[in-house]
Amino acid sequence: MAPLSLLALASLGALATAFGDGCVKPAANATNPSTACSILKTSYPNITFMPQDEGYTAENQASWTASAWLGPACVFAPTNAQDLSFAVKMFVNTSTLFAMRGGGHMPISDAANIGSTGILISSTSLKTLQLSEDKQTMSIGPGPRWGDVFDYLNGTNLTVVGGRLAPVGVPGLLLGGGMSWYSYKHGQGSAGGKIKAYEAVLSDGTIATITANSSQSDLYWALQGGGNSYALITRFDLQTYYAGTPLMAEANYGFGNSTRDAWLANLLDFTLNVDADGDTAAAVIPVARWGSNFTSPLYQTTLFYNGTTPPSSGPFGEFVNGTNLKALNGSSTLQPVSLVQYGAAIRPAFKPGGQSYGLNQKFRVVSTKATLEAITLVHDTYFSSLNASGMANRLPGFFTGLAYNCITKSWAVASAGAPQNIPPEPQFWIEESITWESGDDSAEVEAWVKSVNAEIEEKLAAVDALGQYTYLNDADKGQEVFQTYGEENLGKLKSIREKYDPSGVFTDLMPGGFKVAYA
């Protein structure tokens, strides 16, 4: 079975400040973190982990990619906003570098951890899960994964617009925007008022509750897609929605050129037309995969329907009961599957002993217009180059996939008003996901990814098929993200950052991630 690292969302963390050219800006005047570690260990002995302490290894090795197991000077796991406020004030006073990790899903090598020059703040103990008395609000800390959220909501017939994969962390997904099973109806997880409030620690240590109607409404807007440049979130209050047990299937369509043609054609049909009649209950995650000894991609699609009577025809019906796209062995047969059941099948893969634990992971996103020429060009260029490289057969543990995130007009329109400024039209966000075993092979993988994407982007530009928007949570180091939000929104994001963090605490002392200041 292939590693389950091919469908991406993101984590709060992120530690390498990525510029358009991939450079990293060093923090100025940082001090040795030993003083700050000693202060934390004295003040909070039970939730501060030195390298020799039990619990340190598990915290250091929580990220999805083994390349992020960097060995911080110590790990601090606050239990509430007050603990975190203390730490932020102390880091500022001692000029100590730090990082904060949510789920650790963003597989940039230092995206959810920091080396011995700094301190890792772990969200592990910030584990609020609380449904309000009127059942209209679900409060979630940055520690739970989305699987924990759906476990908690099991049996309530309620859901939130959260992550599709159970191991993904809560904060990064929402701070980058957030793709969800329910996005075809409700849009990005952070948009449209679905986050009622953020509890956050600001750069001066102030604990604030930030809402769209508060005096900090500008900060509320920025947090919907501005990443980790503004505050450390200790609680998200999310709007709940009714949702019964969905129908799901893991459809396997096999290999071959005829399958490729039918699969890509139906991806386009789905993206352009699935919401034409107003039915926004269907969702898909289509992935073309390639591993050792493959001679062509394997075409698969996770099918999801938030209802009891899925359409028997049209683009979703074609995925299920296709006349041109035929699933193997009845694998497209929809069955009631709760998100708890679905998550239980996936979560063990990234835990110690799981099939993806300890491997190296990499993501990159390619945005295209919704044309058959564009999505075929990406597919053929990617897999042709991969096949020619021979990496899949030479590099132990190598596996890759193109996850075609089909963004419909209804999805984009429902996401309006957030900083991302997603064009209100059908489009594709194609996530490249790559897994390999040995860090010794990383340089070769990185060089190939850079080369093949230069070729892809040149070809897309030649036919005017490049998409406008780059999705932060699937982006690779060096990709421009905030620049794709538009000049006006980027200007607003920069002004808001300067207002709430004039000293650059979350830019210089916490240097990781895609920083608004350097866009």
C-alpha positions, 0 to 999 in steps of 0.5 A: 500500500502506498504511503498516505502522504499524497493529500496535503493541508498544513500546519501552524508551524513553519520555520524557514522564512521563504522568499520568492527566491527560496532564500532564508532571512536570519533573525538578528541578535538572537541569543543562545536558547539555553537561558530561555530553556532554563527559565522554562524548566524552572517555571514549568518543569512538567511541560518543558522537555530537555533533550534528555527528558522523556517526551522530548523525542516524541515532540521532536519527531511529531512532524510528518517529514523526517527532515523536520526532526531537527532537535530544538534546544528544548520543547515547551508544551503550554497548557493554556494561553497564560502559559504561552503568553509567559513564553512569548514575553520571555522569548522577546526579553531574551531574544530567543528564537522559537517555533510553534507546531500544530500538526506538523503537516507542512513538509518544508524541512524546518516547517514545524520545528527548529534546530538547537538554536531555538525552542519549539512550542508544541501545541500538544497540550492546548487540546480544547474540544468543546461544543457550546450549549446551543450546539452552534459553536465548536471550540478547538485548540491548536493541539487536536488533529482534525480526526480528534475533532470529528471523534468528538462530534461523532453522534451529534449530526454536526460538523465543522468545515475542517480538514479532510485528513484526520492526521492534519493539524487544526491551526495551520489548515485554518490559518492558510485557508483550509480545504474541506469536504464541505468547501464545495458548499461553504468555501474555505474553512477560514472564510465567510465568518465560519470562524466566529472568534480566535483566542490569540497571544499577540506579540507583546504577550497580550491574550485577546479574543478576536472577532469580526466585530471587535476593535481588532476586526482587521486582525480577524481578516488577516488571520483568515489566510495570512499564516503565522505572521500575526499571532499564536492561536490558542483557540478557534471558535467554529460555526457548526453545521448539520451533517449526517453520515456521508457516503464515501468510496475509494475508487480505483480506476487502474492504469492506461491511456484510455483511463487517463483520458476519461479520468482527466475529462471527468475531473474537468467536467466535475470542476466546471459543472458539478454545481450547475444545478446547485447541488454542492454535496459532492466532493472528490479527491482525485490522485494520479499515483506513481511508484516503483516499477510503474510504467504509467500512473494509477488513477484513483479518486476518493468520493464523498457525498454529504447526503443519502441520494447521490446523483446517478448521472453527471460528473459525480455520477460518472465517477461512481457509475461511469460509462467512460470511467469505470472503477475496478472491482466495485471500488466506486460503490458508495457506502455510509462511512463516518468521518470517524471511521475514515480517520481511523483508517488513515491516522496510524500511517503517520504514527511510530510504526506506520507506513509513512512514519520516518519518511521524507515528504515534499509538497508543491502546488501548481495552480491552473485554469480549468481547461483540459489542455492545462491539466493534461499538460501538468500530468504528462510533463510531470510523469514523463519527466519522472519516468525519464529520471528513473528515480522511482526505481532507484530511490528507496521508498519513492512514491509520488502523486498529483492530487487534483484539487477541483475548485468549483465556482461555488467553492471560490464564491463561498470563499469571497472576502478573505485575504486570498482573493480567490478568483470566482471561477473554476480552477485547479490547485494540483498538489504534487506530493513526493515521498522518499526514504533516505535524506541522502536522496533529498538533493536529487529529489529537490533538483528534479522538483525544481526542474520539472516545475520550471518546465510545467510553468513555462508550458502553462504560461505559453498557453495562458493557463497558469492559475492566479492563486497559490494555496499556502498550505500545499506550497513549497519553499520558494513559491510566491504565496501572498503575492498571489493575493493581489497588490491591495490585499498584500498591502493590507496584510503588511499594514496589519502585521506592522500594526500588531507586531511592530517589532517583528516578533513573529517574523524575526524571532519566529522566522519560519513559514511564508512571511507577509513581511517579505512578500 
